[in-house]
Amino acid sequence: MSCCIKKEWKIIIKTPYHIAIEGSIGVGKTSLANLLAKRIDAKVIFEEFEENPFLQEFYNDSERYAFQTQLFFLLSRYRQQLELQQLDLFSKTIISDYMFIKDRLFAALNLSDKEMFLYDSVAKILEKSITKPDLVIFLQSETDRLMDNIKLRGRSYEKNIDWTYIDNLNQVYNEYFFRYDLSPLLIINTNDIDFVNNKRDLEEIINFIRTPGKGVRYYNPLKSF
């Protein structure tokens, strides 16, 4: 069954349809999810990271609080993903600003070997119930640009975030999506664009998303500011 989304986008997608936007901290996942959802009148699902009671402690002492932080995220994201699958029954399009696999990427970076073994035993059970997105949008950026974005948004618990940590996380994301083949994938280089404040940049991204294609597609726009 198909339906036409807003006239100005002129794109037809199946129902239900789940678009997941991923990328490192500070790359603009939530902003793009918001803008895209408004444009196509979609249901948007945001990661509930601020509900994690260990997050502030993690950024202050990552070694001590990594496991608690990661386990809370795993169970929270699992609950939310199950709720998302129920929404699939009633929504034309769903846009989320994360994928469930995100939790494993962070865990691999943050946990010790013993902690990862315990985390993995729980995660493998939960992952069996999670469905894959119909389309994944991976936002890429250089680490320095990510740090600028993080500083600009001014979240209190991120004020002490370390450049090396973000750089390592950035590498984890790039390596994962270099091998990703579970659903159609759009890779967008955001280094030289500002889709939040520059309407033309947003329009070009939307045009790229709506262009038919299979497998992995890359968008490397020219500098706009």
Secondary structure, 3 states (H helix, E strand, C coil): CEEECCCCCCCEEECCEEEEEEECCCCCHHHHHHHHHHHHCCEEECCCHHHCCCHHHHHHCHHHHHHHHHHHHHHHHHHHHHHHHHHCCCCCEEEECCCCCHHHHHHHHHCCHHHHHHHHHHHHHHHCCCCCCCEEEEEECCHHHHHHHHHHHCCHHHCCCCHHHHHHHHHHHHHHHHHCCCCCEEEEECCCCCCCCCHHHHHHHHHHHHCCCCCEEEECCCCCC
